[in-house]
Amino acid sequence: MSASDEVRTATDYVAHGHPRRALSAAWRAADTSLREGDAEALRAIMAICEVLRENPNKRIASDARQLSSYCQHTLDGAGGGVQSHAIIARISRMRQPKRVCPDCAEKVQQRAHVCKFCGFRFESLDDQSE
């Protein structure tokens, strides 16, 4: 589903008095808009959050403030556009291949020269290819 479809779903939930479902759809829309680079969808989500912030349920109001803040920071950090933040880059680095340190058994980056946990020095990558 596209970000604009998720925004429409969230808007329908708000109109029909289902704030939890609206908030859930708005979070999905924010995720999709980040992947699609859809700044307009983020602005629409912020408008939905403005309505949800007035909800008497404190949890829903708090979550709506958090989502609105997330959308605003995403837009501000990208100069009004949408881009992946540092957290996305960190997550992708975490998924890089790992190897286990033979000294302490912790997982370290595949290309590491020294274990960050115990200081064990790995053979250089050039030595391994011979």
C-alpha positions in Angstrom: 0.0 0.0 0.0 1.3 3.5 -0.8 1.8 6.2 1.7 -1.1 8.2 0.3 -3.3 5.1 0.6 -2.3 4.7 4.3 -3.0 8.4 4.9 -6.5 8.0 3.4 -7.0 5.0 5.7 -5.9 6.9 8.7 -8.1 9.8 7.8 -11.1 7.5 7.4 -10.4 6.0 10.8 -10.4 9.5 12.4 -13.6 10.4 10.7 -15.3 7.2 11.9 -14.1 7.6 15.5 -11.4 5.0 15.6 -8.3 6.9 17.0 -6.2 3.8 17.8 -6.6 2.4 14.3 -6.0 5.9 12.9 -2.7 6.2 14.8 -1.6 2.7 13.7 -2.4 3.5 10.0 -0.6 6.9 10.4 2.6 5.1 11.7 2.5 2.8 8.7 2.0 5.8 6.4 5.1 7.5 8.0 7.2 4.4 7.4 6.0 4.0 3.8 6.5 7.7 3.1 10.1 7.5 4.3 10.7 4.7 2.0 8.9 6.4 -0.9 10.4 9.9 -0.2 6.9 11.3 0.1 7.1 14.6 2.0 3.4 15.5 1.3 2.3 12.3 3.1 4.4 13.3 6.1 2.6 16.7 6.2 -0.8 15.0 5.9 0.2 12.7 8.8 1.1 15.7 10.9 -2.4 17.1 10.2 -4.0 13.8 11.4 -1.8 13.9 14.5 -3.1 17.4 15.3 -6.6 16.0 15.5 -5.5 13.0 17.5 -3.6 15.1 20.0 -6.9 16.4 21.3 -8.1 12.9 22.1 -9.1 12.4 25.8 -7.1 9.2 26.0 -3.6 10.4 27.2 -1.8 7.5 25.5 -3.3 8.2 22.1 -2.6 12.0 22.5 1.0 11.2 23.6 1.6 8.8 20.7 0.2 11.4 18.2 2.6 14.0 19.6 5.5 11.6 19.2 4.5 10.7 15.6 4.1 14.4 14.7 7.5 15.1 16.1 9.0 12.2 14.2 7.5 13.5 10.9 8.6 17.1 11.6 12.2 16.0 12.4 12.2 13.9 9.2 11.2 16.9 7.2 13.5 19.3 9.0 16.5 17.0 8.6 16.0 16.6 4.9 15.5 20.3 4.2 11.8 19.8 3.6 12.2 16.6 1.7 12.5 13.1 3.0 15.7 11.1 3.6 16.8 8.2 5.7 18.2 9.3 9.0 21.3 8.1 10.7 19.4 5.3 12.5 18.5 3.7 9.2 22.2 3.8 8.3 23.1 2.3 11.6 20.6 -0.5 11.2 22.0 -1.4 7.8 25.5 -1.5 9.2 24.3 -3.8 11.9 23.2 -6.3 9.2 26.6 -6.5 7.6 28.3 -9.9 7.8 29.9 -10.6 11.2 32.6 -13.0 12.4 33.1 -14.4 15.9 36.1 -13.4 17.9 38.1 -16.6 18.7 39.2 -15.1 22.0 35.9 -13.8 23.6 33.2 -15.2 21.2 31.6 -11.8 20.6 30.4 -10.9 17.1 32.5 -8.2 15.3 32.4 -6.7 11.9 33.8 -9.0 9.2 36.5 -6.5 8.2 37.6 -5.7 11.8 41.3 -5.8 12.6 40.8 -5.7 16.4 38.0 -7.0 18.5 36.3 -4.1 20.2 35.4 -6.2 23.1 38.6 -7.9 24.1 41.3 -6.4 21.9 42.1 -9.6 20.1 44.1 -8.8 16.8 42.8 -10.7 13.8 45.1 -11.7 10.9 45.0 -9.0 8.3 42.6 -9.6 5.5 45.5 -9.9 3.0 47.0 -12.7 4.9 43.7 -14.7 4.8 43.5 -14.6 1.0 46.9 -16.4 0.6 
